[in-house]
Amino acid sequence: MCEATLDFLFFHTVYPLSFPRSLVGIKENVIILLVTADDRNLEESLGLTFYDSALVLQSLGTVEGMNLDGRGWTTMVVEDQVVNLSSDPHFSSKVIKGK
């Protein structure tokens, strides 16, 4: 089986579910992007599958990317402020307080 087929099977059968995600991507000019996708909020976001995560990073122009973490503890903090809608607000408050 070719590598592309194995990748397809992995992304679509092993991890087909959408969840909150934390991603990092590197652009060709070495700019690093940090991306957070929320879920559990139908008006804002439904989360991402691993495959969708790759598509998002590609659409942002990255040449390398990685899934860092996910699920309810996905939290993006900028200048001491949570900027995403974490599905676990108790955890995100601990991140802000440094606990």
C-alpha positions, 0 to 999 in steps of 0.5 A: 500500500502506498504512503498516500493511501496509508495517510488517507486511511489514518486520517479518515478511519483512525481519527475521524472525529472533530475536536478542539485543536492546537496547531503549529505551522511553519511558513517557508519564510520561517514565520511560525503560526499558532492556531487554535480551533474550538468546538462545542459551540455551533455558532463559532466552531465545530472543531477539526479532524486531523485531516481538516487541521492539515487543510487549515495549515496548508490554507495558511501557507505553512510548509510544515505543521503539527498537532500539539494538543486538543480536546477540552483543554485547548486554550490560546492565551495572548497577552494574559487573555484567553482568546478562544472559547475553551470547552473546559473553562476551569482548565483555561482559568488555571492556565491564566493564573499559572497553576 
